[in-house]
Amino acid sequence: MRPILTAAAMRAADAAAIAAGTSETELMERAGAALAETAWRFTGGMDTLILCGPGNNGGDGYVAARHLAERGVAVRVAALGDPKTDAARWAAGRWDGGVEPLSAMTSRAPLLIDCLFGTGLKKGVEGIAIQALIRLSSASRLCIACDLPSGVDSDSGALLCEVAEAQLTVTFGALKPAHRLAPAMYHCGRVVLADIGIRTDTSWFEIGEPDLPALDPAGHKYSRGLVHLLAGQMPGAIALSAHAAARAGAGYVRISTSRPIDNLPSAIVQTETAEVSDPKIGCLVVGPGLGDIPPVLTLALTGGRPVLIDADAIGLVGDPERLRGHDTIVTPHAGEFAKLFGALPGSKADQTLAAAQASGAVIVYKGPDTIVAAPDGRVGFAPPAPAWLASAGTGDVLAGIIAAMRARGLPSFEAACAGVWLHGRAAERAGPTMIADDLIEALK
């Protein structure tokens, strides 16, 4: 799980490293060397143009130019202006390859490295800088961004102006929220994290491959986890969730339904009894295909078992405080989130964390940039998932996967993160023509 730091937290981490005895110029040297190393490894030393801004992001570029030149790479540096920080002036002073002014006439190169503006940017890039960057990146074979593509707000992922699309972004110490928040994430390409010796104590991170509990050779279906689902008006949705829970490793999957659901695997038990207080239940699922049946949500919350609330049931919660004291995971998309929590300030990560703290629940705020937050302050950012996940029923599948993780013994936050990761990787395996049913099969 790669750490994620906001701009303020990154500045504090830098300051702590400097206070502990690592100079600012040494940190810049490490960052520029890492940028050069990554460019070398990914491009094999193609001719390079580095665009340097006036701040420390530009300083990283001067260092990278020196390291690439030492390896025999043909490097040019084009600068927006003179360096304005002490560290950047130090880096520029050690580069002896010449600097040309960045202008509309700057000639292209096969590799473009964008070191104009990084984490601290709060307003859009204007004039010659953005015009040249867009033109040169479009004309290059590959564009690498230093820390962030210029023109991106580090914390919110907003685009402050037109932003060039990088195929690769090299960042230092920790990822930034914008690397995993839309729309900025679409402009970052592959994100490489370089260790430059900065301590990154943080409860925000990129969700990585889960460490799933091993199967007990002496175990049985209940020890592997019982997922119990409450059906409603649209049986197809709860069927997807149940089937996904079974494929995700639950030992026993059971649906309370007043009418039989066709085409389910025979291993999934269907019953008319709503056994929500069964102590063997590892997770209850309520919401997929539920419709407007408030008593079913009330029933689920009174069972005393872990509950996953999805889809229609989210709209029936009403007051988020209703969830406090219950062991719940809530999985809203944007519309459902707004209905339950209203308009919250800040980035999507800030909003998800605020919702978790307001409700006492683990929140999975779904979307192309899914965020998982726990009331204790932990925030997980999903790695990029395929665009073809945006189809009917895939959210029902996610609910089933998370429920299986919870029933298998993972705590709620860890279960939600594991489910999100598995959901995205299954979509990659299923391919762009998949439907939700195929996503389940890809879990095998």
ABEGO torsion letter per residue (X at the ends): XBBBBBAAAAAAAAAAAAAAGBBAAAAAAAAAAAAAAAAAAAAGGBBBBBBBBABAAAAAAAAAAAAAAAAGBBBBBBBAEBBABAAAAAAAAABAAEBBBBBAABBBBABBBBAABBAABABBBBEAAAAAAAAAAAABABBBBBGBBBGBBAAAGBBABBBBBBABBBBBGBBBAAAABOAAAAAAEBBBBBBAGBBBBBABBBBBBBBBBBBBAABBAAAAEBBBBBBBABAAAAAAAAAAAAAAGBABBBBBBABBBBGBBAABBBBABBBAABAABABBBBGBGAEBBAAAAAAAAAAGBBBBBBEAAAAAAGBAAAABGBBBBBBBBAAAAAAAAEBBBEBAAAAAAAAAAAAGBBBBBBEABBBBBBAAGBBBBBBBBBAAABBBGAAAAAAAAAAAAAAAGBBAAAAAAAAAAAAAAAAAAAEAABBAAAAAAAAX
